[in-house]
Amino acid sequence: MRATLLIATLAMAILMVGCGDEGAGQGSAHESDAEPRPRQAKQEQPQKPETVKGEVAKKPSQEQHQHKPEPEPAPRNIPGLTPQDVYLNLENRGFKCSEPELMGPDNQVRWTCERQEAQGKYLVEISSSDANSVRLVEARVITYDPARADALAQDFLGYVARVPYEGAQPEEAKAWVEHNVGSKASAVFGGVWYTLGSKAGRHFLKLENLEG
């Protein structure tokens, strides 16, 4: 009787162990057959704009602070006067005039006309920003006879004072020069400044447009 009961108890224990293993296997099977949880996709980072090698992007502040270059002021030319108006008339009076020369950092154009005589030397310089206009006419007389210095200057500088430009007053300008030779003086004729001066036997006359 006891042997029979012991055998029955062992059989029940073996049966329960077998059922437990089967349940465990089924549980693991369910877990392996289950669909994997979807992973959260990473948020895409915005791509940085590509730049060419060596290129430096300007900041908005730099662009805003950039200034446009100011236009250069127009040259102050004597209206309507050309270099030919001056040097051709001087060549008719026996002057020798040079070819145009580039002068200074701004490449100003200059013509030089000279005449040598026994009583003295006469010199005229014509300055311009190009070959078709005149910015400055400067005439000088260097006399070797102090007694005749004023008379020679009156004749030559009075002639230069009559150069033809728009609004010129040739007779008034000539008379003013002849009257003021030997002194430091200035006057305006037709919008052009006339400046006289003298020093140690040298007399000069400048014609220029100071108003622009």
KEKEVEX-267061 format. One record per residue: residue in one letter; x, y, z of N, C-alpha, C, O, CB in turn. Coordinates in pm, whole numbers, padded with zeros to 5 digits, always signed. Glycine has a CB too. Example, Ala and Ser with C-alpha at 12.3 -4.5 7.8 and 13.67 -1.06 7.14 Angstrom:
BEGIN
a+01319-00569+00780+01230-00450+00780+01320-00330+00780+01424-00332+00846+01131-00447+00905;s+01285-00225+00708+01367-00106+00714+01290+00003+00787+01341+00114+00804+01408-00060+00572;
END
This chain:
BEGIN
m+00084-00120+00000+00000+00000+00000+00086+00124+00000+00066+00216-00079-00094+00001+00120;r+00180+00124+00089+00271+00240+00092+00351+00252-00036+00376+00363-00085+00366+00231+00211;a+00390+00139-00091+00468+00143-00216+00385+00199-00328+00434+00274-00411+00519+00004-00253;t+00258+00160-00328+00169+00208-00435+00151+00358-00422+00155+00429-00522+00032+00137-00432;l+00130+00409-00299+00113+00553-00277+00238+00631-00313+00228+00741-00368+00076+00581-00132;l+00355+00577-00284+00481+00647-00317+00500+00659-00466+00545+00762-00516+00601+00575-00255;i+00464+00551-00538+00478+00555-00685+00386+00657-00745+00422+00729-00838+00450+00417-00747;a+00261+00664-00689+00164+00762-00742+00211+00904-00717+00194+00992-00801+00024+00741-00678;t+00273+00927-00600+00322+01063-00568+00435+01102-00661+00439+01217-00707+00371+01070-00422;l+00525+01010-00691+00636+01040-00783+00585+01070-00924+00636+01158-00993+00735+00923-00788;a+00485+00994-00964+00430+01017-01099+00369+01154-01109+00383+01220-01212+00326+00912-01134;m+00300+01199-01005+00239+01333-01008+00346+01441-01012+00333+01543-01079+00148+01353-00884;a+00455+01416-00936+00562+01516-00934+00628+01529-01070+00658+01639-01115+00667+01479-00831;i+00649+01411-01136+00712+01416-01269+00623+01486-01368+00669+01563-01453+00744+01274-01320;l+00490+01459-01357+00396+01523-01450+00393+01673-01431+00386+01746-01530+00256+01468-01431;m+00399+01721-01307+00396+01865-01280+00524+01933-01330+00520+02045-01381+00377+01892-01130;v+00638+01862-01313+00764+01920-01363+00760+01935-01513+00805+02036-01567+00884+01835-01322;g+00704+01830-01583+00696+01839-01729+00608+01951-01775+00641+02018-01873+00647+01710-01787;c+00498+01973-01709+00407+02084-01748+00473+02218-01726+00455+02311-01805+00275+02078-01668;g+00552+02228-01615+00620+02356-01588+00720+02390-01696+00732+02505-01737+00690+02353-01453;d+00795+02286-01742+00895+02313-01848+00830+02353-01977+00882+02437-02050+00982+02192-01870;e+00713+02291-02007+00643+02325-02132+00591+02466-02128+00596+02539-02227+00528+02229-02157;g+00541+02505-02009+00492+02644-01998+00602+02744-02014+00587+02851-02072+00423+02667-01866;a+00718+02703-01957+00832+02799-01971+00874+02812-02114+00908+02920-02161+00952+02755-01887;g+00871+02696-02185+00909+02704-02327+00813+02785-02407+00852+02861-02496+00920+02566-02386;q+00680+02769-02375+00582+02848-02448+00599+02995-02419+00582+03079-02508+00442+02804-02413;g+00631+03027-02295+00650+03169-02263+00765+03229-02338+00757+03342-02388+00673+03188-02114;s+00875+03151-02348+00989+03205-02422+00959+03215-02568+01008+03304-02637+01111+03120-02400;a+00873+03117-02617+00836+03124-02758+00755+03247-02786+00774+03310-02890+00759+03001-02801;h+00665+03283-02697+00583+03404-02717+00670+03528-02720+00650+03622-02797+00477+03416-02607;e+00767+03523-02631+00853+03641-02626+00936+03655-02753+00957+03766-02802+00945+03634-02506;s+00985+03539-02809+01067+03547-02930+00986+03580-03051+01034+03646-03144+01141+03418-02952;d+00856+03533-03052+00772+03562-03168+00716+03703-03166+00666+03750-03268+00659+03463-03175;a+00722+03772-03054+00664+03906-03047+00744+04003-03135+00866+03994-03146+00661+03957-02901;e+00668+04096-03197+00734+04194-03286+00816+04292-03203+00772+04339-03098+00629+04272-03370;p+00936+04322-03250+01020+04419-03174+00958+04557-03175+00897+04598-03274+01162+04425-03232;r+00974+04627-03066+00920+04763-03057+00996+04857-03152+01119+04852-03159+00928+04816-02910;p+00924+04939-03222+00994+05032-03314+01077+05133-03236+01032+05192-03138+00892+05106-03406;r+01200+05152-03284+01287+05251-03220+01252+05392-03267+01216+05412-03383+01436+05220-03249;q+01263+05485-03178+01233+05624-03215+01341+05677-03309+01461+05672-03281+01223+05714-03088;a+01294+05727-03421+01390+05781-03520+01453+05908-03465+01386+05991-03404+01320+05810-03657;k+01582+05921-03489+01654+06041-03445+01610+06162-03528+01592+06152-03650+01807+06021-03456;q+01592+06273-03461+01555+06396-03533+01670+06440-03622+01784+06454-03578+01517+06509-03435;e+01637+06463-03749+01742+06503-03844+01787+06645-03814+01706+06737-03800+01691+06493-03989;q+01917+06661-03804+01974+06793-03780+01979+06872-03911+02012+06813-04014+02116+06781-03717;p+01948+07003-03911+01956+07083-04036+02099+07089-04087+02193+07115-04012+01902+07227-04012;q+02112+07065-04215+02245+07064-04275+02299+07206-04288+02226+07298-04324+02242+06996-04413;k+02428+07223-04258+02493+07352-04270+02523+07380-04417+02565+07289-04489+02622+07358-04186;p+02504+07503-04463+02534+07532-04603+02682+07514-04632+02768+07554-04554+02491+07674-04640;e+02709+07453-04744+02847+07429-04784+02908+07559-04836+02842+07635-04906+02856+07318-04890;t+03032+07583-04804+03103+07700-04853+03225+07656-04931+03286+07553-04904+03145+07792-04737;v+03257+07736-05028+03375+07706-05108+03499+07731-05025+03504+07823-04944+03378+07792-05237;k+03597+07650-05044+03720+07663-04966+03784+07798-04992+03802+07842-05106+03819+07549-05000;g+03817+07861-04884+03880+07992-04897+03781+08106-04900+03821+08222-04896+03964+07996-05019;e+03652+08076-04909+03553+08182-04913+03513+08220-04772+03485+08132-04690+03429+08140-04995;v+03510+08347-04743+03474+08395-04611+03339+08464-04620+03323+08561-04694+03582+08492-04553;a+03243+08412-04545+03110+08473-04547+03112+08601-04467+03172+08607-04359+03003+08375-04492;k+03047+08702-04519+03041+08830-04449+02922+08831-04354+02814+08782-04388+03032+08948-04548;k+02942+08886-04238+02834+08899-04142+02742+09011-04187+02786+09105-04252+02888+08924-04000;p+02611+09001-04151+02519+09109-04189+02566+09245-04141+02547+09346-04209+02382+09081-04136;s+02627+09247-04022+02673+09376-03970+02780+09436-04057+02787+09558-04074+02725+09360-03827;q+02866+09350-04116+02971+09400-04203+02911+09457-04330+02957+09561-04378+03071+09290-04235;e+02810+09391-04387+02750+09440-04509+02678+09572-04485+02680+09661-04570+02654+09338-04566;q+02616+09584-04368+02542+09706-04339+02635+09825-04321+02599+09938-04353+02458+09689-04216;h+02756+09799-04270+02848+09908-04242+02936+09945-04361+03016+10038-04352+02935+09873-04125;q+02921+09873-04471+03001+09907-04588+02952+10038-04647+02832+10061-04656+02996+09794-04694;h+03044+10124-04686+03010+10254-04742+03052+10258-04888+03160+10211-04924+03076+10368-04663;k+02967+10314-04969+03002+10331-05110+03106+10443-05123+03097+10544-05053+02876+10363-05195;p+03204+10425-05211+03304+10531-05226+03243+10659-05279+03161+10657-05371+03416+10486-05319;e+03283+10769-05220+03231+10898-05264+03290+10935-05400+03409+10914-05424+03261+11007-05161;p+03206+10989-05488+03259+11028-05619+03361+11140-05607+03347+11230-05524+03146+11071-05712;e+03463+11133-05690+03565+11236-05688+03508+11368-05742+03429+11367-05836+03688+11192-05769;p+03549+11481-05684+03498+11608-05734+03545+11635-05876+03655+11595-05916+03541+11722-05642;a+03460+11702-05951+03494+11734-06089+03611+11833-06092+03620+11919-06005+03371+11792-06164;p+03700+11822-06189+03814+11914-06196+03767+12057-06221+03668+12081-06290+03911+11871-06305;r+03840+12152-06164+03805+12294-06177+03871+12349-06302+03980+12407-06296+03848+12375-06051;n+03806+12333-06414+03862+12378-06540+03816+12519-06573+03709+12563-06530+03824+12283-06652;i+03898+12589-06650+03859+12720-06702+03760+12693-06816+03796+12628-06913+03984+12804-06752;p+03637+12742-06805+03533+12703-06901+03565+12744-07045+03597+12859-07073+03401+12763-06860;g+03554+12646-07135+03568+12674-07278+03709+12695-07327+03729+12726-07445+03490+12792-07311;l+03809+12680-07241+03948+12703-07282+04017+12568-07304+04006+12478-07221+04025+12787-07176;t+04088+12556-07416+04163+12434-07445+04313+12466-07446+04351+12581-07464+04120+12372-07582;p+04397+12367-07427+04542+12391-07433+04587+12449-07566+04679+12530-07571+04617+12262-07406;q+04520+12407-07676+04557+12459-07808+04532+12608-07819+04606+12679-07888+04480+12385-07916;d+04428+12657-07752+04400+12801-07754+04517+12881-07700+04540+12995-07741+04273+12832-07674;v+04591+12820-07608+04701+12891-07544+04832+12869-07620+04896+12965-07661+04717+12846-07399;y+04871+12741-07638+05005+12720-07692+05017+12751-07841+05126+12785-07887+05047+12578-07667;l+04910+12740-07919+04919+12777-08060+04942+12927-08077+05019+12969-08164+04793+12735-08135;n+04875+13008-07994+04897+13153-07999+05039+13188-07955+05100+13280-08009+04794+13226-07911;l+05091+13116-07856+05227+13143-07811+05329+13104-07919+05428+13175-07939+05257+13068-07681;e+05306+12993-07987+05398+12953-08095+05398+13056-08206+05501+13076-08271+05358+12815-08151;n+05285+13122-08229+05281+13229-08330+05363+13350-08288+05399+13433-08371+05138+13271-08356;r+05392+13360-08159+05476+13470-08108+05621+13426-08088+05698+13496-08022+05420+13523-07977;g+05659+13312-08143+05798+13267-08137+05832+13179-08019+05950+13153-07993+05885+13384-08134;f+05732+13132-07947+05758+13043-07833+05779+12899-07882+05723+12858-07984+05641+13049-07732;k+05859+12824-07809+05875+12682-07832+05800+12607-07722+05828+12624-07604+06026+12642-07836;c+05705+12525-07764+05621+12455-07667+05651+12306-07670+05669+12246-07776+05471+12480-07696;s+05655+12246-07552+05688+12105-07538+05566+12018-07568+05453+12066-07575+05741+12075-07397;e+05592+11890-07584+05483+11794-07591+05422+11779-07451+05488+11807-07352+05534+11655-07645;p+05297+11737-07443+05235+11722-07309+05308+11618-07224+05347+11512-07273+05087+11681-07323;e+05326+11652-07096+05395+11564-07001+05301+11528-06888+05219+11609-06845+05524+11631-06946;l+05313+11405-06839+05236+11362-06723+05312+11401-06597+05431+11370-06582+05210+11207-06726;m+05244+11469-06506+05310+11522-06387+05235+11477-06262+05112+11476-06259+05318+11675-06394;g+05311+11441-06157+05255+11413-06025+05181+11281-06018+05166+11212-06118+05163+11522-05986;p+05134+11246-05897+05066+11117-05876+04931+11110-05947+04882+11000-05974+05046+11093-05729;d+04870+11225-05978+04739+11225-06043+04750+11230-06195+04649+11241-06265+04658+11344-05994;n+04873+11220-06246+04896+11222-06391+04835+11346-06458+04769+11336-06562+04837+11096-06455;q+04858+11460-06397+04817+11585-06458+04899+11607-06585+05016+11570-06593+04834+11703-06359;v+04836+11669-06684+04903+11696-06811+04955+11839-06810+04884+11931-06768+04807+11672-06932;r+05078+11856-06856+05135+11993-06856+05209+12019-06987+05283+11935-07037+05230+12013-06736;w+05186+12140-07040+05261+12189-07155+05347+12305-07107+05305+12384-07022+05164+12235-07272;t+05467+12315-07159+05558+12424-07122+05602+12498-07248+05653+12438-07342+05681+12370-07044;c+05580+12629-07246+05618+12713-07360+05720+12816-07313+05700+12880-07210+05494+12783-07423;e+05831+12833-07389+05939+12923-07349+05986+13009-07466+05979+12970-07583+06057+12843-07291;r+06034+13127-07430+06102+13213-07528+06212+13291-07456+06189+13351-07351+06000+13310-07599;q+06330+13289-07515+06446+13357-07456+06480+13477-07541+06491+13467-07663+06568+13261-07443;e+06499+13592-07474+06538+13715-07542+06652+13780-07465+06689+13736-07355+06418+13813-07555;a+06708+13885-07524+06819+13954-07458+06774+14021-07329+06849+14028-07231+06881+14058-07553;q+06650+14071-07329+06603+14142-07209+06556+14049-07098+06550+14088-06982+06491+14235-07245;g+06521+13923-07134+06470+13836-07030+06416+13704-07087+06431+13674-07205+06362+13906-06952;k+06354+13629-06999+06301+13498-07035+06152+13497-07004+06107+13547-06901+06375+13384-06959;y+06075+13437-07097+05930+13428-07083+05892+13279-07075+05943+13197-07151+05857+13499-07202;l+05803+13247-06984+05765+13108-06963+05615+13099-06934+05560+13178-06857+05847+13046-06845;v+05549+13002-06999+05407+12977-06975+05388+12827-06953+05435+12746-07033+05317+13029-07094;e+05319+12792-06846+05285+12652-06819+05133+12636-06822+05059+12714-06762+05343+12607-06682;i+05089+12533-06893+04946+12503-06906+04922+12368-06838+04979+12267-06879+04900+12500-07058;s+04840+12366-06735+04813+12242-06661+04668+12200-06682+04577+12283-06688+04843+12261-06510;s+04648+12069-06692+04515+12017-06719+04503+11874-06666+04603+11809-06637+04484+12021-06871;s+04377+11827-06655+04352+11687-06618+04342+11599-06742+04343+11477-06731+04224+11676-06534;d+04332+11660-06859+04327+11585-06985+04375+11677-07098+04420+11788-07073+04182+11532-07013;a+04365+11629-07221+04419+11704-07335+04322+11804-07393+04355+11872-07490+04463+11609-07442;n+04202+11814-07338+04100+11901-07397+04049+12010-07304+03954+12080-07337+03985+11818-07441;s+04111+12026-07189+04068+12128-07095+04189+12191-07029+04301+12141-07039+03973+12069-06988;v+04165+12303-06961+04273+12375-06893+04230+12403-06749+04123+12459-06725+04309+12509-06968;r+04314+12365-06657+04289+12391-06515+04361+12516-06468+04309+12592-06387+04331+12271-06431;l+04483+12536-06519+04566+12647-06472+04656+12696-06584+04716+12617-06657+04650+12603-06351;v+04665+12827-06597+04764+12891-06685+04850+12980-06597+04801+13068-06527+04694+12974-06801;e+04980+12955-06601+05073+13037-06522+05181+13093-06614+05254+13018-06678+05136+12954-06406;a+05189+13225-06619+05288+13294-06703+05389+13365-06614+05352+13427-06514+05219+13395-06799;r+05518+13356-06651+05624+13420-06573+05718+13496-06666+05744+13455-06779+05703+13316-06491;v+05766+13609-06614+05864+13690-06685+05984+13709-06594+05970+13755-06480+05804+13829-06729;i+06102+13673-06644+06227+13693-06569+06309+13794-06648+06356+13764-06757+06307+13557-06547;t+06326+13913-06592+06396+14020-06665+06538+14037-06612+06564+14021-06493+06319+14153-06654;y+06629+14071-06705+06768+14095-06668+06797+14244-06647+06904+14281-06598+06861+14039-06776;d+06701+14327-06684+06717+14472-06668+06609+14521-06572+06495+14541-06614+06708+14546-06806;p+06642+14542-06445+06541+14584-06346+06465+14708-06387+06348+14724-06351+06606+14608-06214;a+06530+14798-06462+06463+14922-06501+06347+14896-06597+06253+14975-06604+06563+15018-06566;r+06352+14785-06671+06248+14755-06768+06158+14639-06724+06075+14592-06802+06310+14724-06902;a+06174+14593-06602+06102+14475-06556+05950+14494-06564+05880+14408-06617+06142+14442-06412;d+05900+14606-06512+05755+14628-06512+05701+14644-06653+05594+14593-06685+05720+14750-06428;a+05775+14715-06739+05727+14738-06876+05717+14606-06953+05619+14583-07024+05819+14836-06949;l+05818+14520-06941+05814+14391-07011+05702+14303-06956+05635+14233-07032+05950+14320-06998;a+05682+14306-06823+05576+14227-06762+05438+14277-06804+05348+14197-06829+05589+14229-06610;q+05421+14406-06812+05293+14461-06855+05257+14413-06996+05143+14375-07022+05295+14614-06850;d+05354+14415-07085+05329+14377-07223+05295+14227-07233+05194+14191-07295+05451+14409-07311;f+05377+14142-07173+05358+13998-07189+05242+13946-07105+05156+13874-07157+05485+13925-07152;l+05237+13980-06979+05129+13930-06894+04994+13987-06936+04891+13921-06922+05157+13963-06747;g+04995+14108-06988+04870+14165-07042+04821+14085-07162+04700+14067-07179+04891+14312-07082;y+04913+14036-07244+04875+13952-07357+04816+13819-07309+04714+13775-07362+04998+13926-07448;v+04879+13755-07211+04829+13627-07159+04692+13644-07094+04609+13553-07099+04929+13568-07057;a+04667+13760-07034+04539+13784-06966+04421+13781-07063+04306+13772-07019+04543+13918-06895;r+04446+13789-07193+04339+13794-07292+04302+13657-07350+04235+13651-07453+04379+13887-07403;v+04343+13550-07288+04312+13417-07341+04160+13400-07354+04084+13447-07269+04370+13307-07249;p+04115+13334-07462+03971+13323-07490+03903+13207-07417+03930+13091-07448+03948+13308-07640;y+03819+13236-07322+03738+13135-07254+03596+13185-07244+03569+13302-07272+03796+13101-07113;e+03504+13099-07205+03363+13139-07196+03345+13244-07087+03385+13224-06973+03274+13016-07167;g+03286+13355-07124+03263+13463-07029+03384+13553-07009+03385+13635-06917+03222+13407-06898;a+03486+13538-07093+03609+13618-07077+03581+13766-07098+03492+13804-07174+03717+13571-07176;q+03658+13848-07028+03655+13994-07044+03798+14039-07078+03866+14097-06993+03601+14067-06913;p+03842+14013-07201+03984+14030-07234+04038+14171-07213+04147+14187-07160+04005+13992-07376;e+03964+14272-07254+04016+14408-07242+04022+14453-07096+04118+14518-07054+03930+14505-07323;e+03918+14418-07019+03918+14454-06876+04030+14382-06803+04097+14440-06717+03782+14420-06812;a+04051+14255-06835+04156+14178-06769+04294+14233-06805+04381+14245-06718+04146+14030-06807;k+04315+14266-06931+04444+14321-06974+04473+14453-06904+04585+14476-06858+04446+14341-07127;a+04372+14539-06896+04391+14669-06830+04421+14651-06681+04505+14722-06625+04266+14758-06850;w+04355+14557-06617+04379+14533-06476+04522+14484-06454+04589+14529-06361+04278+14431-06420;v+04570+14392-06537+04706+14340-06525+04808+14453-06542+04900+14466-06461+04732+14229-06628;e+04792+14532-06644+04888+14640-06670+04892+14740-06554+04996+14797-06523+04852+14713-06801;h+04776+14761-06491+04770+14857-06382+04831+14802-06253+04884+14879-06172+04627+14897-06357;n+04825+14670-06232+04869+14612-06105+05001+14536-06112+05043+14477-06012+04763+14519-06055;v+05067+14536-06227+05198+14470-06237+05294+14529-06136+05299+14651-06118+05256+14482-06381;g+05370+14444-06070+05464+14488-05968+05409+14480-05828+05482+14503-05731+05507+14628-05995;s+05281+14448-05814+05220+14436-05681+05149+14302-05672+05127+14234-05772+05120+14554-05654;k+05112+14264-05551+05038+14141-05527+04890+14174-05528+04842+14250-05444+05080+14074-05394;a+04816+14116-05624+04675+14150-05638+04601+14032-05700+04662+13944-05761+04657+14278-05724;s+04469+14032-05685+04385+13929-05746+04251+13989-05782+04204+14084-05720+04368+13809-05651;a+04188+13930-05885+04058+13977-05932+03991+13863-06007+04055+13765-06043+04072+14104-06023;v+03861+13877-06031+03783+13775-06101+03725+13837-06229+03665+13944-06225+03669+13716-06010;f+03746+13767-06342+03689+13808-06470+03621+13687-06534+03685+13588-06568+03800+13867-06564;g+03490+13699-06549+03415+13590-06610+03424+13459-06533+03425+13352-06593+03462+13569-06749;g+03430+13466-06399+03437+13346-06317+03576+13288-06303+03591+13183-06239+03347+13244-06373;v+03679+13350-06360+03816+13301-06354+03898+13395-06267+03892+13517-06281+03878+13287-06496;w+03976+13335-06177+04059+13415-06087+04192+13450-06155+04259+13365-06214+04085+13339-05956;y+04228+13578-06145+04357+13629-06192+04437+13668-06069+04390+13742-05983+04340+13752-06292;t+04559+13616-06060+04646+13647-05947+04780+13697-05998+04845+13631-06079+04665+13523-05857;l+04819+13814-05951+04948+13874-05987+05043+13871-05869+05000+13878-05754+04928+14019-06036;g+05172+13859-05899+05274+13866-05795+05409+13895-05857+05427+13881-05978+05279+13736-05716;s+05503+13935-05775+05638+13965-05824+05738+13949-05711+05705+13966-05593+05646+14108-05884;k+05862+13916-05750+05968+13901-05652+06102+13903-05724+06127+13821-05812+05950+13772-05571;a+06188+13994-05685+06326+14001-05733+06336+13990-05886+06404+13902-05939+06408+13890-05669;g+06268+14081-05954+06278+14083-06100+06194+13978-06170+06202+13964-06292+06419+14066-06141;r+06115+13903-06097+06027+13802-06157+05882+13843-06135+05842+13878-06024+06053+13661-06096;h+05805+13839-06241+05663+13869-06235+05584+13747-06282+05626+13677-06375+05628+13995-06320;f+05472+13722-06219+05392+13608-06263+05244+13643-06263+05199+13735-06194+05417+13485-06173;l+05169+13567-06345+05024+13581-06353+04965+13439-06359+05008+13356-06439+04980+13667-06479;k+04866+13414-06272+04796+13285-06271+04651+13305-06307+04586+13399-06262+04808+13217-06133;l+04600+13214-06391+04459+13210-06425+04405+13073-06387+04457+12971-06433+04436+13240-06576;e+04302+13069-06303+04246+12940-06261+04100+12958-06217+04057+13067-06179+04330+12880-06146;n+04028+12849-06222+03888+12847-06179+03884+12792-06038+03898+12671-06018+03799+12762-06276;l+03865+12876-05940+03866+12834-05800+03730+12786-05751+03720+12724-05645+03914+12947-05712;e+03626+12814-05827+03492+12778-05782+03456+12635-05820+03374+12575-05751+03390+12874-05840;g+03512+12578-05926+03482+12442-05969+03349+12433-06041+03309+12324-06083+03481+12350-05850;
END
